[in-house]
Amino acid sequence: MNSEEKLDKYKREAIVLSIVKKRSEMLQQAQKNGLAAQETVNCSQELDELMNRLVLLNN
């Protein structure tokens, strides 16, 4: 595995960890404030961004 592949692996791992954390945060916001609350929607949008970054990195 060359250095670029290692860097991509670390980036993927960091993004996956961020996804797990953001998903948990979003679920907490939804339970606390409801699904339509702006805080929940913001978390959902941030989660979408992270997931899109992961897809781009995997292509």
HTML snippet that shows the backbone in 3Dmol.js (N, CA, C, O; Angstrom):
<script src="https://3Dmol.org/build/3Dmol-min.js"></script>
<div id="view" style="width:600px;height:400px;position:relative"></div>
<script>
const pdb = `
ATOM      1  N   MET A   1       0.859  -1.177   0.000  1.00  0.00           N
ATOM      2  CA  MET A   1       0.000   0.000   0.000  1.00  0.00           C
ATOM      3  C   MET A   1       0.904   1.239   0.000  1.00  0.00           C
ATOM      4  O   MET A   1       1.743   1.408   0.886  1.00  0.00           O
ATOM      5  N   ASN A   2       0.722   2.092  -0.996  1.00  0.00           N
ATOM      6  CA  ASN A   2       1.552   3.295  -1.059  1.00  0.00           C
ATOM      7  C   ASN A   2       0.987   4.390  -0.155  1.00  0.00           C
ATOM      8  O   ASN A   2      -0.078   4.227   0.440  1.00  0.00           O
ATOM      9  N   SER A   3       1.700   5.490  -0.060  1.00  0.00           N
ATOM     10  CA  SER A   3       1.309   6.553   0.878  1.00  0.00           C
ATOM     11  C   SER A   3      -0.027   7.194   0.507  1.00  0.00           C
ATOM     12  O   SER A   3      -0.781   7.596   1.393  1.00  0.00           O
ATOM     13  N   GLU A   4      -0.330   7.296  -0.778  1.00  0.00           N
ATOM     14  CA  GLU A   4      -1.618   7.875  -1.187  1.00  0.00           C
ATOM     15  C   GLU A   4      -2.774   6.959  -0.795  1.00  0.00           C
ATOM     16  O   GLU A   4      -3.820   7.431  -0.350  1.00  0.00           O
ATOM     17  N   GLU A   5      -2.588   5.660  -0.957  1.00  0.00           N
ATOM     18  CA  GLU A   5      -3.621   4.704  -0.558  1.00  0.00           C
ATOM     19  C   GLU A   5      -3.832   4.728   0.955  1.00  0.00           C
ATOM     20  O   GLU A   5      -4.962   4.624   1.433  1.00  0.00           O
ATOM     21  N   LYS A   6      -2.746   4.865   1.696  1.00  0.00           N
ATOM     22  CA  LYS A   6      -2.851   4.955   3.155  1.00  0.00           C
ATOM     23  C   LYS A   6      -3.615   6.206   3.564  1.00  0.00           C
ATOM     24  O   LYS A   6      -4.455   6.163   4.463  1.00  0.00           O
ATOM     25  N   LEU A   7      -3.321   7.316   2.901  1.00  0.00           N
ATOM     26  CA  LEU A   7      -4.008   8.568   3.205  1.00  0.00           C
ATOM     27  C   LEU A   7      -5.501   8.441   2.920  1.00  0.00           C
ATOM     28  O   LEU A   7      -6.327   8.887   3.716  1.00  0.00           O
ATOM     29  N   ASP A   8      -5.846   7.834   1.784  1.00  0.00           N
ATOM     30  CA  ASP A   8      -7.260   7.626   1.455  1.00  0.00           C
ATOM     31  C   ASP A   8      -7.939   6.739   2.490  1.00  0.00           C
ATOM     32  O   ASP A   8      -9.088   6.977   2.863  1.00  0.00           O
ATOM     33  N   LYS A   9      -7.229   5.718   2.951  1.00  0.00           N
ATOM     34  CA  LYS A   9      -7.787   4.830   3.971  1.00  0.00           C
ATOM     35  C   LYS A   9      -8.071   5.607   5.250  1.00  0.00           C
ATOM     36  O   LYS A   9      -9.139   5.453   5.843  1.00  0.00           O
ATOM     37  N   TYR A  10      -7.125   6.442   5.683  1.00  0.00           N
ATOM     38  CA  TYR A  10      -7.325   7.245   6.893  1.00  0.00           C
ATOM     39  C   TYR A  10      -8.455   8.250   6.716  1.00  0.00           C
ATOM     40  O   TYR A  10      -9.222   8.495   7.647  1.00  0.00           O
ATOM     41  N   LYS A  11      -8.560   8.830   5.527  1.00  0.00           N
ATOM     42  CA  LYS A  11      -9.653   9.766   5.250  1.00  0.00           C
ATOM     43  C   LYS A  11     -10.996   9.058   5.349  1.00  0.00           C
ATOM     44  O   LYS A  11     -11.937   9.570   5.956  1.00  0.00           O
ATOM     45  N   ARG A  12     -11.077   7.863   4.741  1.00  0.00           N
ATOM     46  CA  ARG A  12     -12.325   7.093   4.810  1.00  0.00           C
ATOM     47  C   ARG A  12     -12.687   6.771   6.252  1.00  0.00           C
ATOM     48  O   ARG A  12     -13.838   6.926   6.659  1.00  0.00           O
ATOM     49  N   GLU A  13     -11.703   6.323   7.022  1.00  0.00           N
ATOM     50  CA  GLU A  13     -11.959   5.981   8.421  1.00  0.00           C
ATOM     51  C   GLU A  13     -12.435   7.200   9.209  1.00  0.00           C
ATOM     52  O   GLU A  13     -13.339   7.090  10.037  1.00  0.00           O
ATOM     53  N   ALA A  14     -11.833   8.350   8.954  1.00  0.00           N
ATOM     54  CA  ALA A  14     -12.229   9.581   9.648  1.00  0.00           C
ATOM     55  C   ALA A  14     -13.652   9.979   9.268  1.00  0.00           C
ATOM     56  O   ALA A  14     -14.433  10.398  10.122  1.00  0.00           O
ATOM     57  N   ILE A  15     -13.984   9.848   7.993  1.00  0.00           N
ATOM     58  CA  ILE A  15     -15.328  10.206   7.543  1.00  0.00           C
ATOM     59  C   ILE A  15     -16.355   9.244   8.128  1.00  0.00           C
ATOM     60  O   ILE A  15     -17.424   9.673   8.563  1.00  0.00           O
ATOM     61  N   VAL A  16     -16.046   7.952   8.144  1.00  0.00           N
ATOM     62  CA  VAL A  16     -16.974   6.969   8.719  1.00  0.00           C
ATOM     63  C   VAL A  16     -17.215   7.277  10.191  1.00  0.00           C
ATOM     64  O   VAL A  16     -18.352   7.216  10.657  1.00  0.00           O
ATOM     65  N   LEU A  17     -16.167   7.603  10.920  1.00  0.00           N
ATOM     66  CA  LEU A  17     -16.319   7.964  12.335  1.00  0.00           C
ATOM     67  C   LEU A  17     -17.191   9.209  12.475  1.00  0.00           C
ATOM     68  O   LEU A  17     -18.049   9.269  13.356  1.00  0.00           O
ATOM     69  N   SER A  18     -16.979  10.194  11.622  1.00  0.00           N
ATOM     70  CA  SER A  18     -17.800  11.406  11.647  1.00  0.00           C
ATOM     71  C   SER A  18     -19.256  11.093  11.333  1.00  0.00           C
ATOM     72  O   SER A  18     -20.160  11.689  11.920  1.00  0.00           O
ATOM     73  N   ILE A  19     -19.489  10.167  10.415  1.00  0.00           N
ATOM     74  CA  ILE A  19     -20.855   9.764  10.064  1.00  0.00           C
ATOM     75  C   ILE A  19     -21.542   9.136  11.266  1.00  0.00           C
ATOM     76  O   ILE A  19     -22.695   9.451  11.561  1.00  0.00           O
ATOM     77  N   VAL A  20     -20.841   8.254  11.954  1.00  0.00           N
ATOM     78  CA  VAL A  20     -21.415   7.589  13.131  1.00  0.00           C
ATOM     79  C   VAL A  20     -21.782   8.620  14.198  1.00  0.00           C
ATOM     80  O   VAL A  20     -22.863   8.560  14.784  1.00  0.00           O
ATOM     81  N   LYS A  21     -20.879   9.558  14.442  1.00  0.00           N
ATOM     82  CA  LYS A  21     -21.136  10.597  15.450  1.00  0.00           C
ATOM     83  C   LYS A  21     -22.300  11.498  15.038  1.00  0.00           C
ATOM     84  O   LYS A  21     -23.168  11.811  15.854  1.00  0.00           O
ATOM     85  N   LYS A  22     -22.315  11.908  13.782  1.00  0.00           N
ATOM     86  CA  LYS A  22     -23.368  12.811  13.306  1.00  0.00           C
ATOM     87  C   LYS A  22     -24.722  12.116  13.302  1.00  0.00           C
ATOM     88  O   LYS A  22     -25.736  12.740  13.618  1.00  0.00           O
ATOM     89  N   ARG A  23     -24.754  10.840  12.951  1.00  0.00           N
ATOM     90  CA  ARG A  23     -26.010  10.086  12.972  1.00  0.00           C
ATOM     91  C   ARG A  23     -26.562  10.027  14.394  1.00  0.00           C
ATOM     92  O   ARG A  23     -27.761  10.208  14.608  1.00  0.00           O
ATOM     93  N   SER A  24     -25.689   9.774  15.355  1.00  0.00           N
ATOM     94  CA  SER A  24     -26.107   9.732  16.757  1.00  0.00           C
ATOM     95  C   SER A  24     -26.635  11.093  17.204  1.00  0.00           C
ATOM     96  O   SER A  24     -27.662  11.183  17.877  1.00  0.00           O
ATOM     97  N   GLU A  25     -25.923  12.146  16.822  1.00  0.00           N
ATOM     98  CA  GLU A  25     -26.354  13.510  17.162  1.00  0.00           C
ATOM     99  C   GLU A  25     -27.718  13.819  16.544  1.00  0.00           C
ATOM    100  O   GLU A  25     -28.578  14.415  17.193  1.00  0.00           O
ATOM    101  N   MET A  26     -27.910  13.414  15.298  1.00  0.00           N
ATOM    102  CA  MET A  26     -29.176  13.670  14.616  1.00  0.00           C
ATOM    103  C   MET A  26     -30.330  12.945  15.315  1.00  0.00           C
ATOM    104  O   MET A  26     -31.405  13.515  15.500  1.00  0.00           O
ATOM    105  N   LEU A  27     -30.102  11.692  15.698  1.00  0.00           N
ATOM    106  CA  LEU A  27     -31.148  10.940  16.389  1.00  0.00           C
ATOM    107  C   LEU A  27     -31.494  11.575  17.730  1.00  0.00           C
ATOM    108  O   LEU A  27     -32.664  11.619  18.112  1.00  0.00           O
ATOM    109  N   GLN A  28     -30.495  12.062  18.441  1.00  0.00           N
ATOM    110  CA  GLN A  28     -30.747  12.748  19.712  1.00  0.00           C
ATOM    111  C   GLN A  28     -31.556  14.019  19.489  1.00  0.00           C
ATOM    112  O   GLN A  28     -32.491  14.303  20.237  1.00  0.00           O
ATOM    113  N   GLN A  29     -31.200  14.780  18.469  1.00  0.00           N
ATOM    114  CA  GLN A  29     -31.934  16.006  18.148  1.00  0.00           C
ATOM    115  C   GLN A  29     -33.380  15.677  17.778  1.00  0.00           C
ATOM    116  O   GLN A  29     -34.305  16.381  18.185  1.00  0.00           O
ATOM    117  N   ALA A  30     -33.570  14.612  17.013  1.00  0.00           N
ATOM    118  CA  ALA A  30     -34.923  14.222  16.601  1.00  0.00           C
ATOM    119  C   ALA A  30     -35.769  13.819  17.803  1.00  0.00           C
ATOM    120  O   ALA A  30     -36.946  14.172  17.880  1.00  0.00           O
ATOM    121  N   GLN A  31     -35.183  13.090  18.733  1.00  0.00           N
ATOM    122  CA  GLN A  31     -35.922  12.685  19.930  1.00  0.00           C
ATOM    123  C   GLN A  31     -36.248  13.887  20.810  1.00  0.00           C
ATOM    124  O   GLN A  31     -37.326  13.965  21.399  1.00  0.00           O
ATOM    125  N   LYS A  32     -35.315  14.811  20.890  1.00  0.00           N
ATOM    126  CA  LYS A  32     -35.478  15.982  21.757  1.00  0.00           C
ATOM    127  C   LYS A  32     -36.409  17.021  21.142  1.00  0.00           C
ATOM    128  O   LYS A  32     -37.284  17.558  21.822  1.00  0.00           O
ATOM    129  N   ASN A  33     -36.220  17.305  19.849  1.00  0.00           N
ATOM    130  CA  ASN A  33     -36.897  18.440  19.220  1.00  0.00           C
ATOM    131  C   ASN A  33     -37.896  18.068  18.128  1.00  0.00           C
ATOM    132  O   ASN A  33     -38.660  18.922  17.680  1.00  0.00           O
ATOM    133  N   GLY A  34     -37.902  16.810  17.694  1.00  0.00           N
ATOM    134  CA  GLY A  34     -38.782  16.394  16.610  1.00  0.00           C
ATOM    135  C   GLY A  34     -38.056  16.357  15.273  1.00  0.00           C
ATOM    136  O   GLY A  34     -37.007  16.979  15.100  1.00  0.00           O
ATOM    137  N   LEU A  35     -38.628  15.622  14.339  1.00  0.00           N
ATOM    138  CA  LEU A  35     -37.990  15.434  13.035  1.00  0.00           C
ATOM    139  C   LEU A  35     -37.919  16.705  12.203  1.00  0.00           C
ATOM    140  O   LEU A  35     -36.977  16.886  11.431  1.00  0.00           O
ATOM    141  N   ALA A  36     -38.893  17.582  12.349  1.00  0.00           N
ATOM    142  CA  ALA A  36     -38.955  18.785  11.516  1.00  0.00           C
ATOM    143  C   ALA A  36     -38.204  19.966  12.121  1.00  0.00           C
ATOM    144  O   ALA A  36     -38.132  21.027  11.501  1.00  0.00           O
ATOM    145  N   ALA A  37     -37.647  19.805  13.310  1.00  0.00           N
ATOM    146  CA  ALA A  37     -36.929  20.906  13.960  1.00  0.00           C
ATOM    147  C   ALA A  37     -35.684  21.270  13.154  1.00  0.00           C
ATOM    148  O   ALA A  37     -35.038  20.404  12.563  1.00  0.00           O
ATOM    149  N   GLN A  38     -35.363  22.544  13.140  1.00  0.00           N
ATOM    150  CA  GLN A  38     -34.226  23.016  12.354  1.00  0.00           C
ATOM    151  C   GLN A  38     -32.920  22.343  12.771  1.00  0.00           C
ATOM    152  O   GLN A  38     -32.079  22.053  11.920  1.00  0.00           O
ATOM    153  N   GLU A  39     -32.740  22.094  14.062  1.00  0.00           N
ATOM    154  CA  GLU A  39     -31.523  21.434  14.543  1.00  0.00           C
ATOM    155  C   GLU A  39     -31.394  20.035  13.938  1.00  0.00           C
ATOM    156  O   GLU A  39     -30.304  19.620  13.543  1.00  0.00           O
ATOM    157  N   THR A  40     -32.513  19.315  13.869  1.00  0.00           N
ATOM    158  CA  THR A  40     -32.517  17.970  13.296  1.00  0.00           C
ATOM    159  C   THR A  40     -32.238  18.029  11.801  1.00  0.00           C
ATOM    160  O   THR A  40     -31.464  17.231  11.273  1.00  0.00           O
ATOM    161  N   VAL A  41     -32.866  18.967  11.130  1.00  0.00           N
ATOM    162  CA  VAL A  41     -32.662  19.129   9.689  1.00  0.00           C
ATOM    163  C   VAL A  41     -31.205  19.478   9.399  1.00  0.00           C
ATOM    164  O   VAL A  41     -30.617  18.949   8.455  1.00  0.00           O
ATOM    165  N   ASN A  42     -30.622  20.360  10.199  1.00  0.00           N
ATOM    166  CA  ASN A  42     -29.214  20.718  10.012  1.00  0.00           C
ATOM    167  C   ASN A  42     -28.312  19.500  10.159  1.00  0.00           C
ATOM    168  O   ASN A  42     -27.406  19.294   9.352  1.00  0.00           O
ATOM    169  N   CYS A  43     -28.560  18.694  11.187  1.00  0.00           N
ATOM    170  CA  CYS A  43     -27.775  17.469  11.380  1.00  0.00           C
ATOM    171  C   CYS A  43     -27.938  16.532  10.189  1.00  0.00           C
ATOM    172  O   CYS A  43     -26.966  15.931   9.730  1.00  0.00           O
ATOM    173  N   SER A  44     -29.149  16.407   9.695  1.00  0.00           N
ATOM    174  CA  SER A  44     -29.414  15.546   8.549  1.00  0.00           C
ATOM    175  C   SER A  44     -28.645  16.021   7.315  1.00  0.00           C
ATOM    176  O   SER A  44     -28.085  15.210   6.578  1.00  0.00           O
ATOM    177  N   GLN A  45     -28.620  17.322   7.096  1.00  0.00           N
ATOM    178  CA  GLN A  45     -27.896  17.875   5.951  1.00  0.00           C
ATOM    179  C   GLN A  45     -26.392  17.670   6.101  1.00  0.00           C
ATOM    180  O   GLN A  45     -25.706  17.368   5.124  1.00  0.00           O
ATOM    181  N   GLU A  46     -25.880  17.831   7.312  1.00  0.00           N
ATOM    182  CA  GLU A  46     -24.458  17.592   7.559  1.00  0.00           C
ATOM    183  C   GLU A  46     -24.124  16.114   7.351  1.00  0.00           C
ATOM    184  O   GLU A  46     -23.068  15.777   6.816  1.00  0.00           O
ATOM    185  N   LEU A  47     -25.026  15.247   7.776  1.00  0.00           N
ATOM    186  CA  LEU A  47     -24.837  13.811   7.567  1.00  0.00           C
ATOM    187  C   LEU A  47     -24.826  13.491   6.073  1.00  0.00           C
ATOM    188  O   LEU A  47     -24.004  12.697   5.616  1.00  0.00           O
ATOM    189  N   ASP A  48     -25.724  14.097   5.317  1.00  0.00           N
ATOM    190  CA  ASP A  48     -25.745  13.911   3.859  1.00  0.00           C
ATOM    191  C   ASP A  48     -24.411  14.310   3.237  1.00  0.00           C
ATOM    192  O   ASP A  48     -23.885  13.600   2.380  1.00  0.00           O
ATOM    193  N   GLU A  49     -23.866  15.442   3.666  1.00  0.00           N
ATOM    194  CA  GLU A  49     -22.579  15.910   3.142  1.00  0.00           C
ATOM    195  C   GLU A  49     -21.470  14.906   3.426  1.00  0.00           C
ATOM    196  O   GLU A  49     -20.662  14.599   2.550  1.00  0.00           O
ATOM    197  N   LEU A  50     -21.434  14.398   4.648  1.00  0.00           N
ATOM    198  CA  LEU A  50     -20.413  13.416   5.010  1.00  0.00           C
ATOM    199  C   LEU A  50     -20.549  12.147   4.171  1.00  0.00           C
ATOM    200  O   LEU A  50     -19.554  11.590   3.707  1.00  0.00           O
ATOM    201  N   MET A  51     -21.772  11.701   3.985  1.00  0.00           N
ATOM    202  CA  MET A  51     -21.992  10.487   3.200  1.00  0.00           C
ATOM    203  C   MET A  51     -21.612  10.706   1.737  1.00  0.00           C
ATOM    204  O   MET A  51     -21.067   9.806   1.098  1.00  0.00           O
ATOM    205  N   ASN A  52     -21.891  11.883   1.210  1.00  0.00           N
ATOM    206  CA  ASN A  52     -21.488  12.204  -0.163  1.00  0.00           C
ATOM    207  C   ASN A  52     -19.970  12.221  -0.295  1.00  0.00           C
ATOM    208  O   ASN A  52     -19.429  11.744  -1.293  1.00  0.00           O
ATOM    209  N   ARG A  53     -19.282  12.766   0.700  1.00  0.00           N
ATOM    210  CA  ARG A  53     -17.815  12.778   0.677  1.00  0.00           C
ATOM    211  C   ARG A  53     -17.260  11.358   0.675  1.00  0.00           C
ATOM    212  O   ARG A  53     -16.284  11.065  -0.016  1.00  0.00           O
ATOM    213  N   LEU A  54     -17.885  10.482   1.451  1.00  0.00           N
ATOM    214  CA  LEU A  54     -17.436   9.092   1.495  1.00  0.00           C
ATOM    215  C   LEU A  54     -17.638   8.419   0.141  1.00  0.00           C
ATOM    216  O   LEU A  54     -16.766   7.687  -0.327  1.00  0.00           O
ATOM    217  N   VAL A  55     -18.778   8.662  -0.485  1.00  0.00           N
ATOM    218  CA  VAL A  55     -19.043   8.084  -1.807  1.00  0.00           C
ATOM    219  C   VAL A  55     -18.002   8.571  -2.809  1.00  0.00           C
ATOM    220  O   VAL A  55     -17.470   7.775  -3.584  1.00  0.00           O
ATOM    221  N   LEU A  56     -17.708   9.860  -2.803  1.00  0.00           N
ATOM    222  CA  LEU A  56     -16.718  10.411  -3.732  1.00  0.00           C
ATOM    223  C   LEU A  56     -15.339   9.815  -3.492  1.00  0.00           C
ATOM    224  O   LEU A  56     -14.603   9.544  -4.440  1.00  0.00           O
ATOM    225  N   LEU A  57     -14.995   9.613  -2.252  1.00  0.00           N
ATOM    226  CA  LEU A  57     -13.685   9.060  -1.917  1.00  0.00           C
ATOM    227  C   LEU A  57     -13.579   7.596  -2.349  1.00  0.00           C
ATOM    228  O   LEU A  57     -12.493   7.126  -2.690  1.00  0.00           O
ATOM    229  N   ASN A  58     -14.689   6.886  -2.336  1.00  0.00           N
ATOM    230  CA  ASN A  58     -14.687   5.470  -2.707  1.00  0.00           C
ATOM    231  C   ASN A  58     -14.721   5.251  -4.213  1.00  0.00           C
ATOM    232  O   ASN A  58     -14.519   4.128  -4.675  1.00  0.00           O
ATOM    233  N   ASN A  59     -14.972   6.300  -4.985  1.00  0.00           N
ATOM    234  CA  ASN A  59     -15.021   6.148  -6.453  1.00  0.00           C
ATOM    235  C   ASN A  59     -13.683   6.373  -7.081  1.00  0.00           C
ATOM    236  O   ASN A  59     -13.551   6.284  -8.301  1.00  0.00           O
TER     237      ASN A  59
END
`;
const viewer = $3Dmol.createViewer("view");
viewer.addModel(pdb, "pdb");
viewer.setStyle({}, {cartoon: {color: "spectrum"}});
viewer.zoomTo();
viewer.render();
</script>
